[in-house]
Amino acid sequence: MYSLIAGVASLGTAMAEPRWEMLPETPELPAAGREGEAPVNGIKIWHAVYGSGEPVLMLHGGLGNSNYWGNQISTLAGSYQVIVMDSRGHGRSTRDDRPYSYDLMATDVVALMDFLKLPKAVIVGWSDGAIIGLKLAIDHPERVSRVFAFAANSKPSGLHNLNDSVLFKTYVDRTREEYEKLSPTPRGYDDFHEEMKQMWNAQPDLAEEALGNIHVPVWVVDGDHEEVVRREDTLFLSDSIPGSGLLIQPEVSHFSLLQDPEQFTDHILHFLGRE
């Protein structure tokens, strides 16, 4: 297994509190070259497209929305065609009455790629988005060129008890406010959150055999202060995926993309340049 451990950041930086305990503000998205709603898979998927070049499709975490990628897009769009999408029932996207599942959300990604006429794309995923990226590598490998999987878990037992995380509770409170501003069903957050918890309690099920059949380049990535995913589960993923890279980012948590956006973007760029 290819292994990469990020170096320790410089000591002596005075901070009021460790950045891995902070949840910086959700950034705004830059102005898109084009954006809209794609009528796919029986729903409407909101998406935006930036830049040109090799397609890089960025998938956000559960309860969140595409705005969370706002710190990464401009830099990446200087060299790549960057696509962000709100997952079904998240952000500005709609949903139908089918229960949430990673399999279903993976088919949404493929449907959006068909709509945008993208034969293949790099997947950059955070949390639920990383799980969806791995599902695509397993079930639709012809549509995926590589996967940057940040903070994925392989099974429900790979998660810590989220009731114990103050930072995750802060995130949930924030996503409620964002949902009310963005969603076409602004009063539906409680039902939405409850259904997502039901999915998290039962899914995913990324078995060793299925992970062993992944043959696209993958980096399994997480923060050294990850408070949501158990470290042993991250190592299980990296050990099970043939030839995968393992990257542990320093001084960040499950919300690394906000806590140290420059580091997170640099790691994506390094991944994209990997031969």
Contacts in CASP RR format, 6 or more apart in sequence:
PFRMAT RR
TARGET T0000
AUTHOR 0000-0000-0000
METHOD contacts of the structure
MODEL  1
MYSLIAGVASLGTAMAEPRWEMLPETPELPAAGREGEAPVNGIKIWHAVY
GSGEPVLMLHGGLGNSNYWGNQISTLAGSYQVIVMDSRGHGRSTRDDRPY
SYDLMATDVVALMDFLKLPKAVIVGWSDGAIIGLKLAIDHPERVSRVFAF
AANSKPSGLHNLNDSVLFKTYVDRTREEYEKLSPTPRGYDDFHEEMKQMW
NAQPDLAEEALGNIHVPVWVVDGDHEEVVRREDTLFLSDSIPGSGLLIQP
EVSHFSLLQDPEQFTDHILHFLGRE
1 238 0 8 1.000
1 239 0 8 1.000
1 243 0 8 1.000
1 244 0 8 1.000
1 245 0 8 1.000
1 246 0 8 1.000
2 243 0 8 1.000
2 244 0 8 1.000
2 245 0 8 1.000
2 246 0 8 1.000
3 238 0 8 1.000
3 245 0 8 1.000
3 246 0 8 1.000
4 219 0 8 1.000
4 245 0 8 1.000
4 246 0 8 1.000
4 247 0 8 1.000
5 246 0 8 1.000
5 247 0 8 1.000
5 248 0 8 1.000
6 247 0 8 1.000
6 248 0 8 1.000
6 249 0 8 1.000
6 250 0 8 1.000
6 263 0 8 1.000
6 267 0 8 1.000
7 250 0 8 1.000
8 250 0 8 1.000
9 250 0 8 1.000
9 251 0 8 1.000
18 225 0 8 1.000
18 251 0 8 1.000
19 251 0 8 1.000
19 252 0 8 1.000
19 259 0 8 1.000
19 260 0 8 1.000
20 223 0 8 1.000
20 224 0 8 1.000
20 225 0 8 1.000
20 251 0 8 1.000
20 252 0 8 1.000
20 253 0 8 1.000
20 259 0 8 1.000
21 167 0 8 1.000
21 225 0 8 1.000
21 253 0 8 1.000
22 259 0 8 1.000
23 167 0 8 1.000
23 170 0 8 1.000
23 171 0 8 1.000
23 174 0 8 1.000
23 255 0 8 1.000
23 258 0 8 1.000
23 259 0 8 1.000
24 255 0 8 1.000
24 258 0 8 1.000
24 259 0 8 1.000
25 258 0 8 1.000
26 67 0 8 1.000
26 68 0 8 1.000
26 174 0 8 1.000
26 178 0 8 1.000
26 258 0 8 1.000
27 67 0 8 1.000
27 68 0 8 1.000
27 70 0 8 1.000
27 71 0 8 1.000
27 258 0 8 1.000
27 261 0 8 1.000
28 67 0 8 1.000
28 70 0 8 1.000
29 48 0 8 1.000
29 66 0 8 1.000
29 67 0 8 1.000
29 69 0 8 1.000
29 70 0 8 1.000
29 73 0 8 1.000
29 84 0 8 1.000
30 50 0 8 1.000
30 70 0 8 1.000
30 73 0 8 1.000
30 74 0 8 1.000
30 77 0 8 1.000
32 48 0 8 1.000
32 49 0 8 1.000
32 50 0 8 1.000
33 48 0 8 1.000
33 49 0 8 1.000
33 50 0 8 1.000
33 51 0 8 1.000
34 48 0 8 1.000
34 49 0 8 1.000
35 46 0 8 1.000
35 47 0 8 1.000
35 48 0 8 1.000
35 49 0 8 1.000
36 46 0 8 1.000
36 47 0 8 1.000
36 48 0 8 1.000
37 44 0 8 1.000
37 45 0 8 1.000
37 46 0 8 1.000
37 47 0 8 1.000
37 92 0 8 1.000
37 93 0 8 1.000
38 44 0 8 1.000
38 45 0 8 1.000
38 46 0 8 1.000
38 47 0 8 1.000
38 111 0 8 1.000
38 112 0 8 1.000
38 115 0 8 1.000
38 116 0 8 1.000
40 108 0 8 1.000
40 111 0 8 1.000
40 112 0 8 1.000
40 114 0 8 1.000
40 115 0 8 1.000
41 88 0 8 1.000
41 107 0 8 1.000
41 108 0 8 1.000
41 111 0 8 1.000
42 96 0 8 1.000
43 88 0 8 1.000
43 89 0 8 1.000
43 93 0 8 1.000
43 94 0 8 1.000
43 95 0 8 1.000
43 96 0 8 1.000
43 108 0 8 1.000
44 93 0 8 1.000
44 94 0 8 1.000
45 85 0 8 1.000
45 86 0 8 1.000
45 88 0 8 1.000
45 93 0 8 1.000
45 108 0 8 1.000
45 111 0 8 1.000
45 112 0 8 1.000
46 66 0 8 1.000
46 85 0 8 1.000
46 86 0 8 1.000
46 91 0 8 1.000
46 92 0 8 1.000
46 93 0 8 1.000
47 66 0 8 1.000
47 83 0 8 1.000
47 84 0 8 1.000
47 85 0 8 1.000
47 86 0 8 1.000
47 112 0 8 1.000
47 116 0 8 1.000
48 66 0 8 1.000
48 83 0 8 1.000
48 84 0 8 1.000
49 81 0 8 1.000
49 82 0 8 1.000
49 83 0 8 1.000
49 116 0 8 1.000
50 73 0 8 1.000
50 74 0 8 1.000
50 76 0 8 1.000
50 77 0 8 1.000
50 81 0 8 1.000
50 82 0 8 1.000
50 83 0 8 1.000
50 84 0 8 1.000
51 77 0 8 1.000
51 78 0 8 1.000
51 80 0 8 1.000
51 81 0 8 1.000
51 82 0 8 1.000
52 80 0 8 1.000
52 81 0 8 1.000
53 79 0 8 1.000
53 80 0 8 1.000
53 81 0 8 1.000
54 80 0 8 1.000
54 81 0 8 1.000
54 122 0 8 1.000
54 145 0 8 1.000
54 272 0 8 1.000
55 80 0 8 1.000
55 81 0 8 1.000
55 83 0 8 1.000
55 118 0 8 1.000
55 120 0 8 1.000
55 121 0 8 1.000
55 122 0 8 1.000
56 76 0 8 1.000
56 80 0 8 1.000
56 81 0 8 1.000
56 82 0 8 1.000
56 83 0 8 1.000
56 121 0 8 1.000
56 122 0 8 1.000
56 124 0 8 1.000
56 272 0 8 1.000
57 83 0 8 1.000
57 84 0 8 1.000
57 85 0 8 1.000
57 109 0 8 1.000
57 113 0 8 1.000
57 118 0 8 1.000
57 121 0 8 1.000
57 122 0 8 1.000
57 123 0 8 1.000
57 124 0 8 1.000
58 66 0 8 1.000
58 69 0 8 1.000
58 72 0 8 1.000
58 73 0 8 1.000
58 82 0 8 1.000
58 83 0 8 1.000
58 84 0 8 1.000
58 85 0 8 1.000
58 124 0 8 1.000
58 125 0 8 1.000
59 85 0 8 1.000
59 87 0 8 1.000
59 109 0 8 1.000
59 123 0 8 1.000
59 124 0 8 1.000
59 125 0 8 1.000
59 126 0 8 1.000
59 128 0 8 1.000
59 129 0 8 1.000
59 130 0 8 1.000
59 132 0 8 1.000
59 133 0 8 1.000
60 66 0 8 1.000
60 68 0 8 1.000
60 69 0 8 1.000
60 84 0 8 1.000
60 86 0 8 1.000
60 87 0 8 1.000
60 90 0 8 1.000
60 125 0 8 1.000
60 126 0 8 1.000
60 127 0 8 1.000
60 128 0 8 1.000
60 129 0 8 1.000
61 68 0 8 1.000
61 87 0 8 1.000
61 125 0 8 1.000
61 126 0 8 1.000
61 127 0 8 1.000
61 128 0 8 1.000
61 129 0 8 1.000
62 87 0 8 1.000
62 90 0 8 1.000
62 127 0 8 1.000
62 128 0 8 1.000
62 129 0 8 1.000
62 196 0 8 1.000
63 90 0 8 1.000
63 171 0 8 1.000
63 172 0 8 1.000
63 175 0 8 1.000
63 179 0 8 1.000
63 192 0 8 1.000
63 193 0 8 1.000
63 196 0 8 1.000
64 90 0 8 1.000
64 91 0 8 1.000
64 175 0 8 1.000
64 178 0 8 1.000
65 86 0 8 1.000
65 90 0 8 1.000
65 91 0 8 1.000
65 92 0 8 1.000
65 175 0 8 1.000
65 178 0 8 1.000
65 182 0 8 1.000
66 84 0 8 1.000
66 85 0 8 1.000
66 86 0 8 1.000
66 91 0 8 1.000
67 178 0 8 1.000
68 126 0 8 1.000
68 257 0 8 1.000
68 258 0 8 1.000
69 84 0 8 1.000
69 257 0 8 1.000
71 257 0 8 1.000
71 258 0 8 1.000
71 261 0 8 1.000
71 264 0 8 1.000
71 265 0 8 1.000
72 257 0 8 1.000
72 261 0 8 1.000
72 264 0 8 1.000
72 265 0 8 1.000
72 268 0 8 1.000
73 82 0 8 1.000
73 84 0 8 1.000
75 265 0 8 1.000
75 269 0 8 1.000
76 82 0 8 1.000
76 265 0 8 1.000
76 268 0 8 1.000
76 269 0 8 1.000
79 269 0 8 1.000
79 272 0 8 1.000
80 122 0 8 1.000
80 272 0 8 1.000
83 112 0 8 1.000
83 116 0 8 1.000
83 118 0 8 1.000
83 121 0 8 1.000
85 93 0 8 1.000
85 109 0 8 1.000
85 112 0 8 1.000
86 92 0 8 1.000
86 93 0 8 1.000
86 182 0 8 1.000
87 93 0 8 1.000
87 105 0 8 1.000
87 108 0 8 1.000
87 128 0 8 1.000
87 129 0 8 1.000
87 132 0 8 1.000
88 94 0 8 1.000
88 95 0 8 1.000
88 100 0 8 1.000
88 104 0 8 1.000
88 105 0 8 1.000
88 108 0 8 1.000
89 95 0 8 1.000
89 183 0 8 1.000
89 192 0 8 1.000
90 179 0 8 1.000
91 178 0 8 1.000
91 179 0 8 1.000
91 182 0 8 1.000
91 183 0 8 1.000
92 182 0 8 1.000
92 183 0 8 1.000
92 184 0 8 1.000
94 184 0 8 1.000
94 185 0 8 1.000
98 104 0 8 1.000
99 195 0 8 1.000
99 198 0 8 1.000
99 199 0 8 1.000
100 195 0 8 1.000
100 196 0 8 1.000
100 198 0 8 1.000
100 199 0 8 1.000
101 199 0 8 1.000
101 203 0 8 1.000
102 128 0 8 1.000
102 131 0 8 1.000
102 132 0 8 1.000
102 135 0 8 1.000
102 199 0 8 1.000
102 203 0 8 1.000
102 204 0 8 1.000
103 135 0 8 1.000
103 139 0 8 1.000
105 128 0 8 1.000
105 132 0 8 1.000
106 132 0 8 1.000
106 133 0 8 1.000
106 135 0 8 1.000
106 136 0 8 1.000
106 139 0 8 1.000
106 140 0 8 1.000
109 123 0 8 1.000
109 132 0 8 1.000
109 133 0 8 1.000
109 136 0 8 1.000
110 136 0 8 1.000
110 140 0 8 1.000
110 143 0 8 1.000
113 119 0 8 1.000
113 121 0 8 1.000
113 143 0 8 1.000
119 143 0 8 1.000
120 142 0 8 1.000
120 143 0 8 1.000
120 144 0 8 1.000
120 145 0 8 1.000
121 143 0 8 1.000
121 144 0 8 1.000
121 145 0 8 1.000
122 144 0 8 1.000
122 145 0 8 1.000
122 146 0 8 1.000
122 147 0 8 1.000
122 148 0 8 1.000
122 272 0 8 1.000
123 132 0 8 1.000
123 133 0 8 1.000
123 136 0 8 1.000
123 137 0 8 1.000
123 144 0 8 1.000
123 146 0 8 1.000
123 147 0 8 1.000
123 148 0 8 1.000
123 149 0 8 1.000
124 147 0 8 1.000
124 148 0 8 1.000
124 150 0 8 1.000
124 268 0 8 1.000
125 132 0 8 1.000
125 133 0 8 1.000
125 147 0 8 1.000
125 148 0 8 1.000
125 149 0 8 1.000
125 150 0 8 1.000
125 152 0 8 1.000
126 150 0 8 1.000
126 151 0 8 1.000
126 257 0 8 1.000
127 150 0 8 1.000
127 151 0 8 1.000
127 152 0 8 1.000
127 228 0 8 1.000
127 254 0 8 1.000
129 152 0 8 1.000
130 147 0 8 1.000
130 148 0 8 1.000
130 149 0 8 1.000
130 150 0 8 1.000
130 151 0 8 1.000
130 152 0 8 1.000
131 149 0 8 1.000
131 152 0 8 1.000
131 153 0 8 1.000
131 204 0 8 1.000
131 206 0 8 1.000
133 144 0 8 1.000
133 147 0 8 1.000
133 149 0 8 1.000
134 147 0 8 1.000
134 149 0 8 1.000
134 152 0 8 1.000
134 206 0 8 1.000
134 211 0 8 1.000
134 214 0 8 1.000
134 218 0 8 1.000
134 237 0 8 1.000
134 241 0 8 1.000
135 204 0 8 1.000
135 206 0 8 1.000
136 143 0 8 1.000
136 144 0 8 1.000
136 147 0 8 1.000
137 144 0 8 1.000
137 147 0 8 1.000
137 214 0 8 1.000
137 216 0 8 1.000
137 218 0 8 1.000
138 206 0 8 1.000
138 210 0 8 1.000
138 211 0 8 1.000
138 213 0 8 1.000
138 214 0 8 1.000
141 214 0 8 1.000
141 215 0 8 1.000
141 216 0 8 1.000
144 216 0 8 1.000
145 216 0 8 1.000
145 217 0 8 1.000
146 216 0 8 1.000
146 217 0 8 1.000
146 218 0 8 1.000
146 271 0 8 1.000
146 272 0 8 1.000
146 274 0 8 1.000
147 216 0 8 1.000
147 217 0 8 1.000
147 218 0 8 1.000
147 219 0 8 1.000
148 218 0 8 1.000
148 219 0 8 1.000
148 221 0 8 1.000
148 267 0 8 1.000
148 268 0 8 1.000
148 271 0 8 1.000
149 218 0 8 1.000
149 219 0 8 1.000
149 220 0 8 1.000
149 221 0 8 1.000
149 237 0 8 1.000
150 221 0 8 1.000
150 222 0 8 1.000
150 256 0 8 1.000
150 257 0 8 1.000
150 264 0 8 1.000
151 221 0 8 1.000
151 222 0 8 1.000
151 223 0 8 1.000
151 226 0 8 1.000
151 228 0 8 1.000
151 229 0 8 1.000
151 254 0 8 1.000
151 256 0 8 1.000
152 206 0 8 1.000
152 220 0 8 1.000
152 229 0 8 1.000
152 234 0 8 1.000
152 237 0 8 1.000
153 159 0 8 1.000
153 204 0 8 1.000
153 228 0 8 1.000
153 229 0 8 1.000
153 230 0 8 1.000
153 233 0 8 1.000
153 234 0 8 1.000
154 204 0 8 1.000
154 205 0 8 1.000
154 206 0 8 1.000
154 207 0 8 1.000
154 211 0 8 1.000
154 233 0 8 1.000
154 236 0 8 1.000
154 237 0 8 1.000
154 240 0 8 1.000
155 204 0 8 1.000
155 205 0 8 1.000
155 206 0 8 1.000
155 233 0 8 1.000
156 200 0 8 1.000
156 201 0 8 1.000
156 202 0 8 1.000
156 203 0 8 1.000
156 204 0 8 1.000
157 230 0 8 1.000
157 233 0 8 1.000
158 229 0 8 1.000
158 230 0 8 1.000
158 232 0 8 1.000
158 233 0 8 1.000
159 200 0 8 1.000
159 228 0 8 1.000
159 229 0 8 1.000
159 230 0 8 1.000
159 233 0 8 1.000
160 227 0 8 1.000
160 228 0 8 1.000
160 229 0 8 1.000
160 230 0 8 1.000
162 168 0 8 1.000
162 228 0 8 1.000
165 227 0 8 1.000
165 228 0 8 1.000
167 227 0 8 1.000
167 253 0 8 1.000
167 254 0 8 1.000
167 255 0 8 1.000
168 227 0 8 1.000
168 228 0 8 1.000
168 254 0 8 1.000
171 255 0 8 1.000
172 193 0 8 1.000
175 189 0 8 1.000
176 189 0 8 1.000
176 193 0 8 1.000
179 186 0 8 1.000
179 188 0 8 1.000
179 189 0 8 1.000
179 192 0 8 1.000
180 186 0 8 1.000
180 187 0 8 1.000
180 189 0 8 1.000
183 189 0 8 1.000
183 192 0 8 1.000
185 192 0 8 1.000
206 237 0 8 1.000
208 236 0 8 1.000
208 240 0 8 1.000
211 237 0 8 1.000
211 240 0 8 1.000
211 241 0 8 1.000
212 240 0 8 1.000
212 241 0 8 1.000
212 242 0 8 1.000
214 241 0 8 1.000
214 242 0 8 1.000
214 244 0 8 1.000
215 242 0 8 1.000
217 243 0 8 1.000
217 244 0 8 1.000
217 274 0 8 1.000
218 241 0 8 1.000
218 243 0 8 1.000
218 244 0 8 1.000
218 245 0 8 1.000
219 244 0 8 1.000
219 245 0 8 1.000
219 246 0 8 1.000
219 247 0 8 1.000
219 271 0 8 1.000
220 234 0 8 1.000
220 237 0 8 1.000
220 238 0 8 1.000
220 241 0 8 1.000
220 244 0 8 1.000
220 245 0 8 1.000
220 246 0 8 1.000
220 247 0 8 1.000
221 246 0 8 1.000
221 247 0 8 1.000
221 248 0 8 1.000
221 249 0 8 1.000
221 267 0 8 1.000
222 229 0 8 1.000
222 231 0 8 1.000
222 234 0 8 1.000
222 247 0 8 1.000
222 248 0 8 1.000
222 249 0 8 1.000
223 248 0 8 1.000
223 249 0 8 1.000
223 250 0 8 1.000
223 252 0 8 1.000
223 253 0 8 1.000
223 254 0 8 1.000
223 256 0 8 1.000
224 248 0 8 1.000
224 249 0 8 1.000
224 250 0 8 1.000
224 251 0 8 1.000
224 252 0 8 1.000
225 251 0 8 1.000
225 252 0 8 1.000
225 253 0 8 1.000
226 234 0 8 1.000
226 253 0 8 1.000
226 254 0 8 1.000
227 253 0 8 1.000
227 254 0 8 1.000
228 253 0 8 1.000
228 254 0 8 1.000
229 254 0 8 1.000
234 246 0 8 1.000
235 246 0 8 1.000
237 244 0 8 1.000
238 244 0 8 1.000
238 245 0 8 1.000
238 246 0 8 1.000
247 267 0 8 1.000
249 256 0 8 1.000
249 260 0 8 1.000
249 263 0 8 1.000
249 264 0 8 1.000
249 267 0 8 1.000
250 263 0 8 1.000
251 259 0 8 1.000
251 260 0 8 1.000
252 259 0 8 1.000
252 260 0 8 1.000
252 263 0 8 1.000
252 264 0 8 1.000
253 259 0 8 1.000
256 263 0 8 1.000
256 264 0 8 1.000
257 264 0 8 1.000
END
